[in-house]
Amino acid sequence: MSLSRKPEVTWYGWDGDRLTTIQNDRTRIQTVYQPGSFTPLIRVETATGELAKTQRRSLADALQQSGGEDGGSVVFPPVLVQMLDRLESEILADRVSEESRRWLASCGLTVEQIQNQMDPVYTPARKIHLYHCDHRGLPLALVSTEGATEWCAEYDEWGNLLNEENPHQLQQLIRLPGQQYDEESGLYYNRHRYYDPLQGRYITQDPIGLKGG
């Protein structure tokens, strides 16, 4: 048996108690929740190859790399870098301030000339799905932007998966509010606790003890 295969690493991103990002070497999945709740609303999946295409130099970096008199690199003072960063953010937002326009004019430059020095912004291809959930916030279906149901599932009262239709092999791990399906154990992880749907109860003590009510 060969052990030379590179292990897969998965990164998790949290917003408070809500898991918002799962990323590995192949893809990044982001979840947008209903404000103030654990009910998922939108699922955004982006291939890591597409994410790599979004890497770009800042305006300050681009100018420093070719700003020397001989076309070589030059180092700008921090104040100038900050001014260029602010100008770039204004250009990207299509809201260039009068202060920035006056500064450029004093240098004999226009906004259009600066835009021509900026690396293009690449918008990655994404797969976007809308969640259809029951009254508890348990996902029942993922619907594409074209209105096609591309994943659906049925559960019993305790969250056990009874039936799943997943022709596109979508990774949908969200279960009852705050829970994520753990493929290795078959349990549902709920931030410091594990829930067993077969028993219909948590098998890990609440870390805050009786303070949970």
SULSUL-V823128 format. One record per residue. RES is the residue in three letters. PHI is phi in whole degrees, 0 to 359 (999 if undefined). OMEGA is omega as a letter, one per 30 degrees, with the letter a starting at -180 (999 if undefined). NEAR is the number of other C-alpha atoms within 8 Angstrom. Layout:
BEGIN
res phi omega near
RES PHI OMEGA NEAR
RES PHI OMEGA NEAR
END
This chain:
BEGIN
res phi omega near
MET 999 a 2
SER 269 l 4
LEU 249 a 4
SER 278 a 4
ARG 294 a 5
LYS 293 l 4
PRO 292 l 4
GLU 276 l 6
VAL 252 l 6
THR 241 l 8
TRP 256 l 8
TYR 239 l 9
GLY 241 a 8
TRP 242 l 9
ASP 238 a 7
GLY 68 l 4
ASP 264 a 7
ARG 256 l 8
LEU 281 a 10
THR 253 a 11
THR 219 l 12
ILE 232 a 12
GLN 222 l 11
ASN 230 a 10
ASP 290 a 8
ARG 256 a 8
THR 205 l 10
ARG 234 l 12
ILE 245 l 11
GLN 244 a 10
THR 237 l 12
VAL 256 a 9
TYR 255 l 10
GLN 297 a 9
PRO 307 l 4
GLY 75 a 4
SER 214 l 6
PHE 259 a 10
THR 282 a 11
PRO 286 l 13
LEU 247 a 11
ILE 225 l 11
ARG 241 a 13
VAL 239 a 11
GLU 246 a 11
THR 229 l 13
ALA 292 a 11
THR 297 l 10
GLY 297 l 7
GLU 289 l 10
LEU 297 a 10
ALA 297 a 7
LYS 288 a 8
THR 277 l 10
GLN 293 a 6
ARG 213 l 7
ARG 283 l 9
SER 288 l 10
LEU 302 a 12
ALA 298 l 10
ASP 295 a 8
ALA 298 a 12
LEU 288 l 9
GLN 291 a 12
GLN 288 a 10
SER 223 a 10
GLY 267 l 10
GLY 286 a 10
GLU 299 l 5
ASP 265 a 4
GLY 86 l 7
GLY 276 a 9
SER 276 l 9
VAL 213 l 9
VAL 250 l 5
PHE 274 l 7
PRO 294 a 6
PRO 306 a 6
VAL 297 l 6
LEU 292 l 8
VAL 299 l 10
GLN 297 l 8
MET 295 l 8
LEU 291 l 10
ASP 298 l 11
ARG 295 l 8
LEU 298 a 10
GLU 297 l 10
SER 297 l 8
GLU 293 l 11
ILE 295 a 11
LEU 296 l 7
ALA 274 a 7
ASP 59 l 6
ARG 220 a 7
VAL 280 a 10
SER 287 l 7
GLU 296 l 6
GLU 300 l 6
SER 293 l 9
ARG 295 l 11
ARG 294 l 8
TRP 298 l 8
LEU 297 a 11
ALA 298 l 9
SER 294 l 7
CYS 265 a 6
GLY 75 a 6
LEU 238 l 9
THR 240 l 9
VAL 300 a 9
GLU 298 l 6
GLN 295 l 8
ILE 292 l 9
GLN 302 a 8
ASN 292 l 6
GLN 269 a 9
MET 274 l 10
ASP 295 l 9
PRO 295 l 5
VAL 269 a 6
TYR 261 l 6
THR 263 a 5
PRO 290 l 9
ALA 288 a 7
ARG 228 l 8
LYS 257 a 8
ILE 247 l 10
HIS 231 l 11
LEU 259 l 11
TYR 276 l 13
HIS 246 a 10
CYS 240 l 12
ASP 276 a 8
HIS 294 l 5
ARG 269 a 8
GLY 95 l 11
LEU 278 a 12
PRO 297 l 14
LEU 250 a 11
ALA 202 l 12
LEU 243 a 13
VAL 245 a 14
SER 287 l 12
THR 293 l 8
GLU 271 l 5
GLY 91 l 6
ALA 268 l 7
THR 280 a 9
GLU 252 l 11
TRP 203 l 13
CYS 207 a 11
ALA 208 l 12
GLU 237 a 9
TYR 229 l 10
ASP 271 a 8
GLU 296 a 5
TRP 260 l 8
GLY 93 l 10
ASN 288 l 9
LEU 285 a 9
LEU 264 a 8
ASN 205 a 7
GLU 220 l 9
GLU 244 a 7
ASN 220 a 9
PRO 295 a 7
HIS 261 l 6
GLN 56 l 5
LEU 282 l 7
GLN 270 a 4
GLN 236 a 4
LEU 257 a 7
ILE 287 l 11
ARG 239 l 12
LEU 296 a 11
PRO 314 l 10
GLY 85 a 11
GLN 256 l 11
GLN 234 l 11
TYR 289 l 11
ASP 260 a 10
GLU 295 a 6
GLU 288 a 4
SER 261 a 5
GLY 80 l 8
LEU 266 l 11
TYR 251 a 13
TYR 273 a 12
ASN 230 l 10
ARG 55 l 8
HIS 84 a 7
ARG 221 l 12
TYR 242 l 12
TYR 249 l 13
ASP 257 a 12
PRO 294 l 11
LEU 292 l 6
GLN 268 a 5
GLY 70 a 9
ARG 202 l 7
TYR 283 l 9
ILE 253 l 8
THR 240 l 7
GLN 296 l 7
ASP 293 a 8
PRO 297 l 6
ILE 264 l 6
GLY 63 a 7
LEU 286 l 5
LYS 293 l 5
GLY 287 l 6
GLY 95 999 3
END
